[in-house]
């Protein structure tokens, strides 16, 4: 199972740094942003399992960010962080769709417990058919147990290497993967440094998974690598 990814949007850099260190130590993959606009941009660029969102931020408030997330129908769990303990602030955040609310100063153990609880609840509410061996992006479905690939109801035949490449992209949907990351995970050390093979196989997979269909799912991020966006 891949690491849970947490975005920390917090303008107090010392707090953000401590939170990132603690989350990294606990086995999460964490990243930080220190302004509202930077946080919203990072949120939109990648896929996240949870957001820790400060209410008082420069450029754009946490409640504004939360509202923009929820108006798009996005149900990514959000825990609000604030130095204010006013009931009205908590009610406003919860009404906008926050999953939980933690008041500063807080004990890191309490916050970690809240994070685990929110992620557990969110995971239990998802489609029970979906598990760590099945992936779905729009009309594309992949099952690692049966090695089936289906798009728009049509079965697609992939070679073992093509299948492994597609699974790696699907398992990190929304995350831009470098050619080096893909090479290391899908091919291993035997192909170290030969990133051209990644481009060749992405082209093979696209020819079967994307080109016969109206919408392309595998996107190139120029100068970086590839991503499947959910």
Secondary structure, 3 states (H helix, E strand, C coil): CCCCEEEEECCCHHHHHHHHHHHHHCCCEEEEECCHHHHHHHHHHCCCCEEEEECCCCCCCHHHHHHHHHHCCCCCEEEEEECCCCHHHHHHHHHCCCCEEEECCCCHHHHHHHHHHHHHHHHHCCCCCCCCCEEEECCEEEECCCCEEEECCEECCCCHHHHHHHHHHHHCCCCCEEHHHHHHHHHCHHHCCCCHHHHHHHHHHHHHHCCCCCCCCEEEECCCEEEECC
